[in-house]
Amino acid sequence: MTNKYCSVKPIKDSSLPQVFIETYGCQMNVNDSEVVLSVLQKAGYALCESLQQANVILVNTCSIRDNAEQRIWGRLDVFLQEKKKRKNVVVGVLGCMAERLKEELLQHPAVDLVAGPDSYRNIANLIAALDTGEKQINIKLLREETYSDISPVRLDKNGVSAFISIMRGCNNMCSYCVVPYTRGAERSRDPHSIVREAQELFEAGYKEVTLLGQNVDSYKWINPDNTTETTNFAQLLELVALVNPKLRVRFSTSHPKDMGNGVLYTMAMYPNICNHIHLPVQSGSDAMLDKMNRKYTREGYLYRVGKIREILPDCAISTDIIAGFCGETLEDHADTISIMKEVGYDSAFMFQYSMRPNTKAHRHFTDDVPLEEKTRRLNEIIELQNGLSLASNQKCVGKEYEVLIEGTSKRSAEQLFGRTPQNKVCVFDGKGHKIGDYVTVKVTSCTSATLMAELVEE
């Protein structure tokens, strides 16, 4: 059923109570903030862009790494100063950090309410209940909650690209990760609601959607009224691609143990499904992969990469890499370096390991790689990846790509930027084109991060 109360764009009305939302972390958190705003707009709130104008200040948090949490504690101190200047300002902490730290957050003098990822339907009620004089908390995780009937209010700036959450939670229990504890068990969203949301976005002028999940390849929806009717991720991907051939489709994140050939063949069938797969490896060492509980081997990972290359020769592959996990030896690190070279990643997110409380690693392993050595290994990984990214981009020079224009270049108002189907950022002279246009460009030069190009006249 279509949600009737929520428009695609946020309501900005100074006569209504003002809410300010600050979001940290992954794309899932961005989408969650859009859900929260949808609920609050129904309850009579409007979005404001300034902390100083807000009646309600909400911060949507991330717990993946310690430095992300430290930033939030610093922001809470800033919010406290704002509360001291004005009466009746409400401060709420949402998301993964709210789920993980609960009572500790409520002890901070700035914080009035704490709401976990599955409590957003009740956010307006939590704010209203503050009239009792008691701080509010709801961190209950729900196996059924997917927010499938709520149309998120879009907080993106360009009106071109939007996120669609297709599932919530995670069952993988990687030993370093807090997500299963902060977001709960895995559950998939009704595919009809996903397709409906994609259609609404296209009709509102959006040209690209990204399907989001902690592990999209394990998406599986079972019709509660007819348990023989199921939809897997390859089928969902096709349904969204069929919304309109001019709607670009991306997805993230894939898990090497779950990605099957069906997804790859679906990508090959539909030109509007972008040729880019984010396939986290984390480590190239079998010993580390086993300790991380990743449930695949180096050989299995490379087999999956081989199938991607075979079925989608023009597909870009990006990854996540952790440096200095518990017990990682120099040989383990060398295995990571070697798998990076063997795959030749187009890009990567690279981090040094940060022990997270209450994970399996925290309970059973020792964080025994010295900080200086973690940093050294991470720098070696970054230096290698910069070279791999440059080599990947150099292969694009002289080639033509269709690019969806997303914005204006930071360096020049005369230049626009967009991404190729392979998710590579491309900068070129606009020549009268605008955000949201599809254009064909020819790559003329590059850096490790960016393609420089010129428009191909049609």
Secondary structure, DSSP 4 states (H G I P E B T S, - for coil): ---SS--SSPP--TTSPEEEEEE-SSHHHHHHHHHHHHHHHHTT-EE-S-GGG-SEEEEEE--SSHHHHHHHHHHHHHHHHHHHHSTT-EEEEEEHHHHHHTHHHHTSTT--EEE-TT-GGGHHHHHHHGGGS--EEE----SS---TT--PPP--SSSSEEEEE-EE------TT--HHHHH-S-EEPPHHHHHHHHHHHHHTT--EEEEE-TTGGG-EEE-TT-TT-EEEHHHHHHHHHTT-TTSEEEEE---TTT--HHHHHHHHH-TTB-SEEE---B-S-HHHHHHTT-S--HHHHHHHHHHHHHH-TT-EEEEEEEES-TT--HHHHHHHHHHHHHHT-SEEEEEE----TTSHHHHH----S-HHHHHHHHHHHHHHHHHHHHHHHHTTTT-EEEEEEEEE-SS-TTEEEEE-TT--EEEEE-TT--TT-EEEEEEEEE-SS-EEEEEPP-
